[in-house]
Amino acid sequence: MQTHIMPIFIAFIVCFMLASFLTLPWAIYQYRKYGYISFWRTFLIISFLFYSLSAFFLVILPLPIVRNNCQFADPIMSYMQLRPFQFIQDIAHDTGVVWSRPSSYKSLVGALSVYQVVFNVLLLFPAGVFLRYLFKTKDKWFYVIFIGFGVSLFFEITQLTGVFGIFTCPYRLFDVDDLMANTLGTFLGFLFAPLFLAFIPSRDKLNEEDETHMNEGQSTIGAQLFGLVLDVILVRFITGVVMNVMKWTGTFTEFALFTVVLFVGIVIVPMIWKGYTLGSRIVRMKLQPDTTKWFTSLSRRYLAIYLPYFFSGLAGVANQFASQAELLLLLFSIGLVFLSVLLWMTVIGHILIRWIKKDKPLYFNEYSNIISLRRHTKN
């Protein structure tokens, strides 16, 4: 059991790391193309990634301790089992079962050789389910068998070549019965996939949802928020670069520079760029005030966005001086920290409520009378 749990655990860690690394580019791609992030599409991709890693690690792990893992100079054929249905004889040998006597079948329960066959069938069973979802029809079963056989052959060659030459000798057996069991598992997964896919929207429904969001005039709350997050990330990056280039130091200096760069990024830039900030341009979203007073509307939006950052920055500056000052200033610093935390909790709570209800715009757009429009074309 430990030999199976550890590869799955490693696959989970690797999947989490890859998902974390790819979150930002995936979100940018989704918002640019569809204007929203599809939960089911994201779930399917992550689950497929996790399954693929789990299957691969279950096949190659545990690895030999040393690269030169050859104990004897055995010929390559000694690492290959090329007789089909050899597993039937192996099971009979290990369990003492007599196939013509059903009363002896009880010895199959708990037999390692039986579990080995079942495991190889189940290994690519999920692959068949994913392929059924991809093909959308049962008529392409032949392709599924071919793909299942190809994936299984890749696994067996990986083992036979010592992970393509990383290890000097094979450390697992190339078994034709494994090819048969894996291929059967893929086909069975494809055959029984509707039992699992009944709870997941079809690809056609996901495409219809994509079309609905792509044709909407206003951007989703998620797109508005993500565009703002990108703006803040860019502002933070520019602030850090300027601080390093100019060799400036100090909390107050960084706080003041961030204030100026944020104003330029979400007020001056969209005035010059016809409603686009750098972040909104990335997700194809345009800011459109409902009046002709662009500067006033964008400035009000800036103040609403900047307010929690102002108290956070002020708390940081006060805390820097409070460590070497009187008790009164220390209490003032603690009060600013408390106020800053309270304000951020209020903002996060507001965003969550608006995101769930989807009935009103976010507070900074509502306060500034700005509408976020989705840009449908690349022009």
Secondary structure, 3 states (H helix, E strand, C coil): CHHHHHHHHHHHHHHHHHHHHHHHHHHHHHHHHCCCCCHHHHHHHHHHHHHHHHHHHHHHCCCCCCCCCCCCCCCHHHHEECCCCHHHHHHHHHHCCCCCCHHHHHHHCCCHHHHHHHHHHHHCHHHHHHHHHHHCCHHHHHHHHHHHHHHHHHHHHHHHCHHHHCCCCCCCCEEHHHHHHHHHHHHHHHHHHHHHHCCCCCHHHHHHHHHHHHCCCECCHHHHHHHHHHHHHHHHHHHHHHHHHHCCCCHHHHHHHHHHHHHHHHHHHHHHCCCCCHHHHHCCEEEEECCCCHHHHHHHHHHHHHHHHHHHHHHHHHHHHHCCCCHHHHHHHHHHHHHHHHHHHHHHHHHHHHHHHCCCCCHHHHHHCEEEEECCCCC
